[in-house]
Amino acid sequence: MRIFYIVLGALLILGGLPLFWTPVPVGAILIVIGLALIVANSHTAREWVHERRERNPGLDRWMNKAEDYTPPPFKRILHKTAAGEDQGEE
């Protein structure tokens, strides 16, 4: 099932990219949900996103803002990658 969710997450991200620039940013929501699916199922992806958020405060602000608009389960997953959060094993 992990592979299925990772592939589904990648498809949501790819589908969200062209929609990101529309007046209603549906693409941003698809990208965040896709990213949350991948992060939830891959420790490597979780570490990678966390490192990017640590290095790029603009990305971290964008992700924090996106967390406000995502469903609670996805919000909790994305919050695990936040800059300044401990990245210990669950």
C-alpha positions in Angstrom: 0.0 0.0 0.0 2.9 2.4 0.7 3.9 2.3 -3.0 0.3 3.0 -4.0 0.2 6.1 -1.8 3.6 7.3 -3.0 2.5 7.0 -6.6 -0.8 8.6 -5.9 1.0 11.5 -4.1 3.3 12.0 -7.1 0.3 12.0 -9.5 -1.5 14.6 -7.3 1.7 16.8 -7.3 2.0 16.5 -11.1 -1.7 17.2 -11.6 -1.5 20.2 -9.2 1.5 21.9 -11.0 -0.5 23.2 -14.0 -3.4 24.2 -11.8 -1.2 26.1 -9.3 -1.3 29.3 -11.4 -5.1 29.4 -11.8 -7.0 32.2 -10.0 -8.3 29.7 -7.5 -5.2 27.8 -6.4 -6.6 24.3 -6.5 -3.2 23.2 -7.6 -1.7 24.3 -4.3 -4.1 22.1 -2.4 -3.4 19.1 -4.7 0.4 19.6 -4.3 0.1 19.8 -0.5 -2.1 16.7 -0.3 0.2 14.8 -2.7 3.3 15.9 -0.6 1.5 14.8 2.6 0.8 11.3 1.1 4.5 10.9 0.1 5.8 12.3 3.5 3.4 10.0 5.4 4.8 6.9 3.6 8.5 7.7 3.2 10.9 8.5 6.0 13.4 9.6 3.4 10.9 12.1 1.9 10.0 13.4 5.4 13.7 14.1 6.1 14.2 15.7 2.6 11.2 18.1 3.1 12.3 18.9 6.6 15.8 19.9 5.4 14.3 22.0 2.6 12.1 23.8 5.1 15.0 24.4 7.4 17.1 25.9 4.6 14.4 28.0 3.0 12.3 30.2 5.3 10.0 31.2 2.4 9.1 27.6 1.7 8.5 27.0 5.4 6.2 30.0 5.6 4.3 28.8 2.5 4.0 25.3 4.0 2.8 26.7 7.3 0.1 28.7 5.5 -0.8 25.6 3.4 -1.3 23.5 6.6 -4.1 25.9 7.5 -6.1 24.8 4.4 -5.5 21.1 4.4 -7.6 18.5 6.2 -6.4 17.7 9.8 -4.7 14.3 9.0 -2.6 15.9 6.3 -2.0 19.0 8.4 -0.5 16.7 11.2 1.7 14.9 8.7 3.0 18.2 7.1 3.7 19.7 10.5 6.1 16.8 11.2 8.4 18.3 8.5 8.3 21.9 9.9 11.5 23.8 10.4 12.6 23.5 14.0 10.7 20.3 14.7 12.5 17.2 16.0 12.9 14.6 13.4 13.2 11.5 15.6 11.6 8.2 14.7 8.0 7.7 15.7 
